Amino acid sequence: MRIACPYCGERSLDEFVYSGDATVKRPDAASPTAMEDFVRYSFERTNPPGMHRELWYHAAGCHAWLVVTRGVATHAITSVEVARDVARADAAPAKDPA
């Protein structure tokens, strides 16, 4: 498998470190249900077929954190995004369609 780093170009999988599911959001520690939320966050994960967003670290290259979208059955990568840009887009307020 080869990953197209936005900074370094296409590189071998050997240069990257897999770091887990990119869609999981850390629970709020101040929530009244924080303990239950953290148990679910840590231990209750699904592994659905199809496309999956994952965090990867370019350890032997530019040291960028990336969000890689790939098919879990075929390993075909459909997109690679800089994780910082994904986080900023997720945190941006929703725009009014009107």
VEXSE-918009 format. One record per atom (N, C-alpha, C): residue number from 1; x, y, z. Coordinates in Angstrom, 2 decimals. Example, Ala and Ser with C-alpha at 12.3 -4.5 7.8 and 13.67 -1.06 7.14 Angstrom:
% VEXSE-918009
R  seq     east    north       up
R    1    13.19    -5.69     7.80
R    1    12.30    -4.50     7.80
R    1    13.20    -3.30     7.80
R    2    12.85    -2.25     7.08
R    2    13.67    -1.06     7.14
R    2    12.90     0.03     7.87
***
This chain:
% VEXSE-918009
R  seq     east    north       up
R    1     0.85    -1.17     0.00
R    1     0.00     0.00     0.00
R    1     0.89     1.24     0.00
R    2     0.50     2.25    -0.76
R    2     1.23     3.51    -0.83
R    2     0.30     4.64    -0.45
R    3     0.81     5.60     0.31
R    3     0.02     6.73     0.78
R    3     0.60     8.00     0.15
R    4    -0.29     8.80    -0.42
R    4     0.11    10.06    -1.07
R    4     0.11    11.17    -0.03
R    5     1.25    11.40     0.58
R    5     1.39    12.48     1.56
R    5     1.22    13.82     0.85
R    6     0.40    14.72     1.39
R    6     0.21    16.03     0.74
R    6     1.50    16.85     0.67
R    7     2.47    16.58     1.53
R    7     3.72    17.33     1.56
R    7     4.85    16.63     0.81
R    8     4.93    15.31     0.92
R    8     6.08    14.56     0.39
R    8     5.79    13.79    -0.88
R    9     4.53    13.67    -1.25
R    9     4.17    12.85    -2.41
R    9     3.91    11.41    -2.00
R   10     3.77    10.56    -2.99
R   10     3.44     9.15    -2.73
R   10     4.62     8.44    -2.08
R   11     4.33     7.75    -0.97
R   11     5.37     7.06    -0.22
R   11     4.89     5.66     0.18
R   12     5.83     4.80     0.50
R   12     5.55     3.45     0.94
R   12     4.90     3.46     2.32
R   13     4.08     2.49     2.57
R   13     3.42     2.33     3.86
R   13     4.43     2.25     5.00
R   14     5.62     1.76     4.73
R   14     6.66     1.60     5.75
R   14     7.04     2.92     6.42
R   15     6.79     4.06     5.77
R   15     7.14     5.36     6.33
R   15     6.10     5.88     7.32
R   16     4.96     5.22     7.41
R   16     3.84     5.73     8.20
R   16     3.54     4.83     9.39
R   17     2.90     5.42    10.39
R   17     2.45     4.69    11.58
R   17     0.94     4.87    11.70
R   18     0.22     3.76    11.75
R   18    -1.23     3.79    11.92
R   18    -1.57     4.17    13.36
R   19    -2.54     5.08    13.53
R   19    -2.86     5.53    14.88
R   19    -4.34     5.42    15.23
R   20    -5.13     4.72    14.44
R   20    -6.50     4.45    14.83
R   20    -7.57     5.16    14.01
R   21    -8.78     5.04    14.49
R   21    -9.98     5.57    13.86
R   21   -10.01     7.09    13.96
R   22   -10.16     7.76    12.83
R   22   -10.17     9.23    12.82
R   22   -11.55     9.81    13.08
R   23   -12.57     8.97    13.21
R   23   -13.92     9.49    13.40
R   23   -14.34     9.52    14.86
R   24   -13.55     8.93    15.74
R   24   -13.90     8.87    17.16
R   24   -13.58    10.21    17.82
R   25   -14.54    10.74    18.56
R   25   -14.35    12.01    19.26
R   25   -14.22    11.76    20.76
R   26   -13.23    12.39    21.37
R   26   -12.98    12.25    22.80
R   26   -14.15    12.85    23.59
R   27   -14.67    12.14    24.59
R   27   -15.79    12.65    25.39
R   27   -15.37    13.83    26.27
R   28   -16.36    14.58    26.71
R   28   -16.15    15.71    27.61
R   28   -15.98    15.18    29.03
R   29   -14.82    15.45    29.63
R   29   -14.54    14.95    30.98
R   29   -15.43    15.60    32.04
R   30   -16.02    16.75    31.73
R   30   -16.88    17.45    32.68
R   30   -18.33    16.98    32.61
R   31   -18.62    16.10    31.69
R   31   -19.99    15.60    31.54
R   31   -20.40    14.75    32.73
R   32   -21.67    14.79    33.13
R   32   -22.12    13.94    34.23
R   32   -22.00    12.44    33.93
R   33   -21.96    12.10    32.64
R   33   -21.83    10.69    32.25
R   33   -20.42    10.39    31.73
R   34   -19.43    11.13    32.21
R   34   -18.06    11.02    31.69
R   34   -17.50     9.60    31.81
R   35   -17.71     8.94    32.92
R   35   -17.15     7.60    33.10
R   35   -17.70     6.63    32.04
R   36   -19.01     6.62    31.87
R   36   -19.62     5.73    30.88
R   36   -19.19     6.12    29.47
R   37   -19.10     7.43    29.21
R   37   -18.69     7.90    27.89
R   37   -17.26     7.47    27.57
R   38   -16.36     7.54    28.56
R   38   -14.98     7.14    28.32
R   38   -14.84     5.63    28.17
R   39   -15.67     4.85    28.85
R   39   -15.65     3.39    28.65
R   39   -16.05     3.07    27.22
R   40   -17.13     3.70    26.73
R   40   -17.56     3.48    25.34
R   40   -16.48     3.95    24.37
R   41   -15.90     5.11    24.64
R   41   -14.84     5.69    23.79
R   41   -13.63     4.76    23.70
R   42   -13.27     4.13    24.80
R   42   -12.07     3.29    24.85
R   42   -12.27     1.86    24.34
R   43   -13.46     1.28    24.63
R   43   -13.60    -0.15    24.40
R   43   -14.68    -0.57    23.42
R   44   -15.65     0.26    23.16
R   44   -16.77    -0.15    22.31
R   44   -16.62     0.46    20.93
R   45   -16.03    -0.31    20.03
R   45   -15.81     0.16    18.67
R   45   -16.45    -0.81    17.69
R   46   -16.91    -0.27    16.58
R   46   -17.44    -1.11    15.51
R   46   -16.38    -1.21    14.41
R   47   -16.50    -2.20    13.58
R   47   -15.58    -2.37    12.46
R   47   -16.41    -2.64    11.21
R   48   -17.13    -1.62    10.74
R   48   -18.02    -1.84     9.59
R   48   -17.24    -1.99     8.29
R   49   -17.78    -2.74     7.33
R   49   -17.13    -2.84     6.03
R   49   -17.29    -1.52     5.27
R   50   -16.49    -1.35     4.23
R   50   -16.61    -0.15     3.41
R   50   -15.50     0.84     3.69
R   51   -15.78     2.11     3.42
R   51   -14.79     3.17     3.58
R   51   -14.61     3.51     5.06
R   52   -13.36     3.82     5.42
R   52   -13.02     4.08     6.82
R   52   -12.01     5.23     6.87
R   53   -12.19     6.16     7.81
R   53   -11.25     7.27     7.99
R   53   -10.31     6.93     9.14
R   54    -9.00     7.00     8.85
R   54    -7.99     6.59     9.82
R   54    -6.94     7.69    10.01
R   55    -6.35     7.72    11.20
R   55    -5.24     8.62    11.47
R   55    -3.92     7.90    11.18
R   56    -3.05     8.55    10.43
R   56    -1.73     8.03    10.13
R   56    -0.71     9.13    10.40
R   57     0.47     8.74    10.87
R   57     1.55     9.67    11.16
R   57     2.71     9.38    10.22
R   58     3.21    10.39     9.53
R   58     4.32    10.20     8.59
R   58     5.64    10.26     9.36
R   59     5.96     9.17    10.02
R   59     7.11     9.10    10.94
R   59     8.45     9.21    10.24
R   60     8.59     8.63     9.05
R   60     9.87     8.63     8.35
R   60     9.92     9.70     7.26
R   61     9.06    10.69     7.39
R   61     9.02    11.75     6.40
R   61     8.85    13.11     7.06
R   62     7.78    13.79     6.74
R   62     7.55    15.17     7.18
R   62     6.95    15.28     8.58
R   63     6.63    14.17     9.21
R   63     6.06    14.12    10.56
R   63     4.65    14.72    10.62
R   64     3.94    14.69     9.53
R   64     2.57    15.21     9.49
R   64     1.59    14.14     9.95
R   65     0.53    14.59    10.62
R   65    -0.60    13.72    10.93
R   65    -1.58    13.82     9.78
R   66    -2.05    12.66     9.29
R   66    -2.92    12.62     8.13
R   66    -4.20    11.84     8.43
R   67    -5.27    12.22     7.75
R   67    -6.51    11.44     7.78
R   67    -6.60    10.75     6.42
R   68    -6.52     9.43     6.46
R   68    -6.55     8.62     5.24
R   68    -7.90     7.92     5.16
R   69    -8.58     8.08     4.03
R   69    -9.85     7.38     3.81
R   69    -9.56     6.22     2.87
R   70    -9.86     5.00     3.36
R   70    -9.57     3.81     2.55
R   70   -10.65     2.75     2.75
R   71   -10.77     1.87     1.78
R   71   -11.67     0.73     1.88
R   71   -11.01    -0.36     2.70
R   72   -11.67    -0.84     3.74
R   72   -11.04    -1.83     4.61
R   72   -10.89    -3.19     3.94
R   73   -11.71    -3.50     2.95
R   73   -11.61    -4.80     2.29
R   73   -10.53    -4.79     1.21
R   74   -10.39    -3.69     0.49
R   74    -9.47    -3.64    -0.65
R   74    -8.20    -2.84    -0.35
R   75    -8.20    -2.05     0.71
R   75    -7.11    -1.15     1.07
R   75    -6.94    -0.02     0.06
R   76    -7.91     0.17    -0.82
R   76    -7.83     1.25    -1.81
R   76    -8.04     2.59    -1.11
R   77    -7.10     3.49    -1.28
R   77    -7.17     4.81    -0.64
R   77    -7.87     5.78    -1.59
R   78    -8.89     6.47    -1.07
R   78    -9.63     7.43    -1.89
R   78    -9.25     8.87    -1.59
R   79    -8.74     9.15    -0.38
R   79    -8.29    10.51    -0.09
R   79    -7.30    10.51     1.07
R   80    -6.43    11.53     1.05
R   80    -5.47    11.77     2.13
R   80    -5.53    13.26     2.43
R   81    -5.82    13.59     3.69
R   81    -5.96    14.99     4.09
R   81    -5.07    15.26     5.30
R   82    -4.63    16.49     5.43
R   82    -3.87    16.89     6.61
R   82    -4.84    16.92     7.79
R   83    -4.50    16.23     8.87
R   83    -5.41    16.09    10.03
R   83    -5.77    17.45    10.62
R   84    -4.83    18.37    10.66
R   84    -5.10    19.71    11.21
R   84    -6.22    20.40    10.41
R   85    -6.20    20.26     9.09
R   85    -7.23    20.87     8.26
R   85    -8.59    20.22     8.49
R   86    -8.61    18.91     8.68
R   86    -9.85    18.19     8.96
R   86   -10.42    18.65    10.30
R   87    -9.57    18.77    11.32
R   87   -10.02    19.21    12.65
R   87   -10.57    20.63    12.60
R   88    -9.91    21.51    11.86
R   88   -10.40    22.89    11.75
R   88   -11.75    22.94    11.04
R   89   -11.91    22.14    10.00
R   89   -13.19    22.11     9.28
R   89   -14.31    21.57    10.17
R   90   -14.00    20.57    10.99
R   90   -14.99    20.00    11.90
R   90   -15.38    20.99    12.98
R   91   -14.45    21.85    13.40
R   91   -14.70    22.81    14.47
R   91   -15.37    24.09    13.97
R   92   -15.34    24.32    12.67
R   92   -15.91    25.55    12.11
R   92   -17.42    25.53    12.30
R   93   -18.02    26.69    12.63
R   93   -19.47    26.75    12.78
R   93   -20.16    26.48    11.44
R   94   -21.31    25.84    11.53
R   94   -22.08    25.51    10.33
R   94   -22.59    26.80     9.69
R   95   -22.51    26.85     8.36
R   95   -22.98    28.04     7.63
R   95   -24.47    27.93     7.37
R   96   -25.15    29.06     7.46
R   96   -26.59    29.11     7.20
R   96   -26.82    29.00     5.70
R   97   -27.60    27.99     5.23
R   97   -27.79    27.78     3.80
R   97   -28.62    28.89     3.13
R   98   -29.27    29.75     3.91
R   98   -30.13    30.79     3.33
R   98   -29.41    31.92     2.71
***
